[in-house]
Amino acid sequence: MQSVGVAVMAGLLIAAVVSGYKNRPAEQECRSLRYMIEDREERLYLTEIELTQLLRAKDLYPVNRVVAPTTLHQIEKTIAQHPMVRTAQCYITPRGEMKIRITQRIPLLRVQTPIEVYFIDTDRRVMAYRESVRDKVPVVTGNVGVTQASNSLADFALWLQKNDYWRPRIHHLQVQNPQMVYLYLSDQHSVISVQRVVLGSMRGYEAKLNKLRVFLEDGKEALKDKQYREIDLRFKGQVVGRN
């Protein structure tokens, strides 16, 4: 008998939800608009003014207009096309306030070639370069293409983010070709004076840098007055310094 009562209550609840959904207005007047940009205090790559201009350009600015569900979808799609936007979600409250929740794209590394400058974001997609993007990320220069930047170099940047030892020490990668990558260390955190580190290919970079860390820490006193033109990590079990 108890199970029958539970089933009846569940049926009534479902009916109420369905009824409420059916009774929702297909269209609703928008009285105000609020942009809710995630992490805006930490980073703000876009302005509310340009978002409004974007909506006006598409004749989608909603304030003082009756908005249909299809229009909400169009607004979401338009905002999501902004080069600094990762996701956009749009809805209207019962009081007629439209809220647009926005997450921003986050840069992972900056790529500078002789012909273009761009970011690779945390989704491994190309992200347009903007002066307003102030995140400190590794810089990649040289002969590098989007495929390499969004794969092996993005892998490296993600690893670097989580490595407390190397993150403040490595700030620049130079790509001569996929088999010859150079690293440049920050003078502030280096125990020796070295112009560059020869990594070779990106294959096995973690083991190579662990090897270099042991070399630097174990020989800290002996190395502090040394100056090298480069340190080569390409050889198994060896760290080769060249003057």
Contacts in CASP RR format, 6 or more apart in sequence:
PFRMAT RR
TARGET T0000
AUTHOR 0000-0000-0000
METHOD contacts of the structure
MODEL  1
MQSVGVAVMAGLLIAAVVSGYKNRPAEQECRSLRYMIEDREERLYLTEIE
LTQLLRAKDLYPVNRVVAPTTLHQIEKTIAQHPMVRTAQCYITPRGEMKI
RITQRIPLLRVQTPIEVYFIDTDRRVMAYRESVRDKVPVVTGNVGVTQAS
NSLADFALWLQKNDYWRPRIHHLQVQNPQMVYLYLSDQHSVISVQRVVLG
SMRGYEAKLNKLRVFLEDGKEALKDKQYREIDLRFKGQVVGRN
26 68 0 8 1.000
26 69 0 8 1.000
27 66 0 8 1.000
27 67 0 8 1.000
27 68 0 8 1.000
28 66 0 8 1.000
28 67 0 8 1.000
28 92 0 8 1.000
28 96 0 8 1.000
29 64 0 8 1.000
29 65 0 8 1.000
29 66 0 8 1.000
29 67 0 8 1.000
29 96 0 8 1.000
30 62 0 8 1.000
30 63 0 8 1.000
30 64 0 8 1.000
30 65 0 8 1.000
30 66 0 8 1.000
30 67 0 8 1.000
30 92 0 8 1.000
30 96 0 8 1.000
30 97 0 8 1.000
30 98 0 8 1.000
31 63 0 8 1.000
31 64 0 8 1.000
31 95 0 8 1.000
31 96 0 8 1.000
31 97 0 8 1.000
32 63 0 8 1.000
32 96 0 8 1.000
32 97 0 8 1.000
32 98 0 8 1.000
33 52 0 8 1.000
33 61 0 8 1.000
33 62 0 8 1.000
33 63 0 8 1.000
33 97 0 8 1.000
33 98 0 8 1.000
33 100 0 8 1.000
34 97 0 8 1.000
34 98 0 8 1.000
34 99 0 8 1.000
34 100 0 8 1.000
35 48 0 8 1.000
35 51 0 8 1.000
35 100 0 8 1.000
35 102 0 8 1.000
36 99 0 8 1.000
36 100 0 8 1.000
36 101 0 8 1.000
36 102 0 8 1.000
37 44 0 8 1.000
37 46 0 8 1.000
37 48 0 8 1.000
37 102 0 8 1.000
37 104 0 8 1.000
38 101 0 8 1.000
38 102 0 8 1.000
38 103 0 8 1.000
38 104 0 8 1.000
39 103 0 8 1.000
39 104 0 8 1.000
43 104 0 8 1.000
43 106 0 8 1.000
43 133 0 8 1.000
43 134 0 8 1.000
43 135 0 8 1.000
44 104 0 8 1.000
44 132 0 8 1.000
45 84 0 8 1.000
45 104 0 8 1.000
45 105 0 8 1.000
45 130 0 8 1.000
45 132 0 8 1.000
45 133 0 8 1.000
46 82 0 8 1.000
46 84 0 8 1.000
46 85 0 8 1.000
46 104 0 8 1.000
46 132 0 8 1.000
50 82 0 8 1.000
51 79 0 8 1.000
51 82 0 8 1.000
51 100 0 8 1.000
51 102 0 8 1.000
52 61 0 8 1.000
54 78 0 8 1.000
54 79 0 8 1.000
54 82 0 8 1.000
55 61 0 8 1.000
55 62 0 8 1.000
55 75 0 8 1.000
55 78 0 8 1.000
55 79 0 8 1.000
58 74 0 8 1.000
58 78 0 8 1.000
60 71 0 8 1.000
60 74 0 8 1.000
60 75 0 8 1.000
60 78 0 8 1.000
62 71 0 8 1.000
62 75 0 8 1.000
62 98 0 8 1.000
63 98 0 8 1.000
67 92 0 8 1.000
67 98 0 8 1.000
72 90 0 8 1.000
72 91 0 8 1.000
72 92 0 8 1.000
73 90 0 8 1.000
75 88 0 8 1.000
75 90 0 8 1.000
75 98 0 8 1.000
75 100 0 8 1.000
76 88 0 8 1.000
76 89 0 8 1.000
76 90 0 8 1.000
76 100 0 8 1.000
77 88 0 8 1.000
79 85 0 8 1.000
79 88 0 8 1.000
79 90 0 8 1.000
79 100 0 8 1.000
79 102 0 8 1.000
80 87 0 8 1.000
80 88 0 8 1.000
83 105 0 8 1.000
83 127 0 8 1.000
83 128 0 8 1.000
83 130 0 8 1.000
84 104 0 8 1.000
84 105 0 8 1.000
84 127 0 8 1.000
84 128 0 8 1.000
84 130 0 8 1.000
84 133 0 8 1.000
85 102 0 8 1.000
85 103 0 8 1.000
85 104 0 8 1.000
85 105 0 8 1.000
86 103 0 8 1.000
86 104 0 8 1.000
86 105 0 8 1.000
86 106 0 8 1.000
86 121 0 8 1.000
86 123 0 8 1.000
87 101 0 8 1.000
87 102 0 8 1.000
87 103 0 8 1.000
88 100 0 8 1.000
88 101 0 8 1.000
88 102 0 8 1.000
88 103 0 8 1.000
89 100 0 8 1.000
89 101 0 8 1.000
90 98 0 8 1.000
90 99 0 8 1.000
90 100 0 8 1.000
90 101 0 8 1.000
91 98 0 8 1.000
91 99 0 8 1.000
92 98 0 8 1.000
92 99 0 8 1.000
93 99 0 8 1.000
105 121 0 8 1.000
105 122 0 8 1.000
105 123 0 8 1.000
105 125 0 8 1.000
105 127 0 8 1.000
106 121 0 8 1.000
106 122 0 8 1.000
106 135 0 8 1.000
107 119 0 8 1.000
107 120 0 8 1.000
107 121 0 8 1.000
107 122 0 8 1.000
107 127 0 8 1.000
107 133 0 8 1.000
107 135 0 8 1.000
107 137 0 8 1.000
108 119 0 8 1.000
108 120 0 8 1.000
108 121 0 8 1.000
108 122 0 8 1.000
108 124 0 8 1.000
108 137 0 8 1.000
108 154 0 8 1.000
108 157 0 8 1.000
108 158 0 8 1.000
108 161 0 8 1.000
109 119 0 8 1.000
109 120 0 8 1.000
109 137 0 8 1.000
109 138 0 8 1.000
109 139 0 8 1.000
109 140 0 8 1.000
109 149 0 8 1.000
109 153 0 8 1.000
109 154 0 8 1.000
109 157 0 8 1.000
110 117 0 8 1.000
110 118 0 8 1.000
110 119 0 8 1.000
110 129 0 8 1.000
110 137 0 8 1.000
110 138 0 8 1.000
110 139 0 8 1.000
110 140 0 8 1.000
111 117 0 8 1.000
111 118 0 8 1.000
111 119 0 8 1.000
111 120 0 8 1.000
111 139 0 8 1.000
111 140 0 8 1.000
111 141 0 8 1.000
111 144 0 8 1.000
111 145 0 8 1.000
111 149 0 8 1.000
112 139 0 8 1.000
112 140 0 8 1.000
112 141 0 8 1.000
112 142 0 8 1.000
113 141 0 8 1.000
113 142 0 8 1.000
113 143 0 8 1.000
113 144 0 8 1.000
113 145 0 8 1.000
114 142 0 8 1.000
117 129 0 8 1.000
118 126 0 8 1.000
118 127 0 8 1.000
118 128 0 8 1.000
118 129 0 8 1.000
119 126 0 8 1.000
119 127 0 8 1.000
119 128 0 8 1.000
119 129 0 8 1.000
119 133 0 8 1.000
119 137 0 8 1.000
120 126 0 8 1.000
120 127 0 8 1.000
120 149 0 8 1.000
120 150 0 8 1.000
120 153 0 8 1.000
120 154 0 8 1.000
120 157 0 8 1.000
121 127 0 8 1.000
122 158 0 8 1.000
124 150 0 8 1.000
124 151 0 8 1.000
124 154 0 8 1.000
125 150 0 8 1.000
126 146 0 8 1.000
126 150 0 8 1.000
137 157 0 8 1.000
138 156 0 8 1.000
138 157 0 8 1.000
138 160 0 8 1.000
138 170 0 8 1.000
138 171 0 8 1.000
138 172 0 8 1.000
138 173 0 8 1.000
139 171 0 8 1.000
139 172 0 8 1.000
139 173 0 8 1.000
140 149 0 8 1.000
140 153 0 8 1.000
140 172 0 8 1.000
140 173 0 8 1.000
140 174 0 8 1.000
140 175 0 8 1.000
141 172 0 8 1.000
141 173 0 8 1.000
141 174 0 8 1.000
141 175 0 8 1.000
142 174 0 8 1.000
142 175 0 8 1.000
142 176 0 8 1.000
143 175 0 8 1.000
143 176 0 8 1.000
143 177 0 8 1.000
144 153 0 8 1.000
144 175 0 8 1.000
148 175 0 8 1.000
148 178 0 8 1.000
152 178 0 8 1.000
152 202 0 8 1.000
153 173 0 8 1.000
153 175 0 8 1.000
153 202 0 8 1.000
155 202 0 8 1.000
156 173 0 8 1.000
156 202 0 8 1.000
156 205 0 8 1.000
159 205 0 8 1.000
159 206 0 8 1.000
160 166 0 8 1.000
160 167 0 8 1.000
160 170 0 8 1.000
161 167 0 8 1.000
165 213 0 8 1.000
166 209 0 8 1.000
166 213 0 8 1.000
168 186 0 8 1.000
168 188 0 8 1.000
168 189 0 8 1.000
169 185 0 8 1.000
169 186 0 8 1.000
169 189 0 8 1.000
169 190 0 8 1.000
170 183 0 8 1.000
170 184 0 8 1.000
170 185 0 8 1.000
170 186 0 8 1.000
171 184 0 8 1.000
171 185 0 8 1.000
171 186 0 8 1.000
172 183 0 8 1.000
172 184 0 8 1.000
173 181 0 8 1.000
173 182 0 8 1.000
173 183 0 8 1.000
173 184 0 8 1.000
174 181 0 8 1.000
174 182 0 8 1.000
174 184 0 8 1.000
174 196 0 8 1.000
175 181 0 8 1.000
175 182 0 8 1.000
176 182 0 8 1.000
178 201 0 8 1.000
178 202 0 8 1.000
179 200 0 8 1.000
179 201 0 8 1.000
180 198 0 8 1.000
180 200 0 8 1.000
180 201 0 8 1.000
181 199 0 8 1.000
181 200 0 8 1.000
181 201 0 8 1.000
181 202 0 8 1.000
182 196 0 8 1.000
182 197 0 8 1.000
182 198 0 8 1.000
182 199 0 8 1.000
182 200 0 8 1.000
182 230 0 8 1.000
183 196 0 8 1.000
183 197 0 8 1.000
183 199 0 8 1.000
184 195 0 8 1.000
184 196 0 8 1.000
184 197 0 8 1.000
185 194 0 8 1.000
185 197 0 8 1.000
187 193 0 8 1.000
190 216 0 8 1.000
191 216 0 8 1.000
191 220 0 8 1.000
191 223 0 8 1.000
191 224 0 8 1.000
192 216 0 8 1.000
192 223 0 8 1.000
192 224 0 8 1.000
192 226 0 8 1.000
192 227 0 8 1.000
192 228 0 8 1.000
193 226 0 8 1.000
193 227 0 8 1.000
193 228 0 8 1.000
194 227 0 8 1.000
194 228 0 8 1.000
194 229 0 8 1.000
194 230 0 8 1.000
194 231 0 8 1.000
195 228 0 8 1.000
195 229 0 8 1.000
195 230 0 8 1.000
196 229 0 8 1.000
196 230 0 8 1.000
196 231 0 8 1.000
197 212 0 8 1.000
197 230 0 8 1.000
197 231 0 8 1.000
197 232 0 8 1.000
197 233 0 8 1.000
198 230 0 8 1.000
198 231 0 8 1.000
198 232 0 8 1.000
198 233 0 8 1.000
198 234 0 8 1.000
199 205 0 8 1.000
199 208 0 8 1.000
199 233 0 8 1.000
199 234 0 8 1.000
200 233 0 8 1.000
200 234 0 8 1.000
208 233 0 8 1.000
208 234 0 8 1.000
209 233 0 8 1.000
211 233 0 8 1.000
211 237 0 8 1.000
211 239 0 8 1.000
212 231 0 8 1.000
212 233 0 8 1.000
212 239 0 8 1.000
215 239 0 8 1.000
216 223 0 8 1.000
227 243 0 8 1.000
228 241 0 8 1.000
228 242 0 8 1.000
228 243 0 8 1.000
229 242 0 8 1.000
229 243 0 8 1.000
230 241 0 8 1.000
230 242 0 8 1.000
231 239 0 8 1.000
231 240 0 8 1.000
231 241 0 8 1.000
231 242 0 8 1.000
232 239 0 8 1.000
232 240 0 8 1.000
232 241 0 8 1.000
232 242 0 8 1.000
233 239 0 8 1.000
END
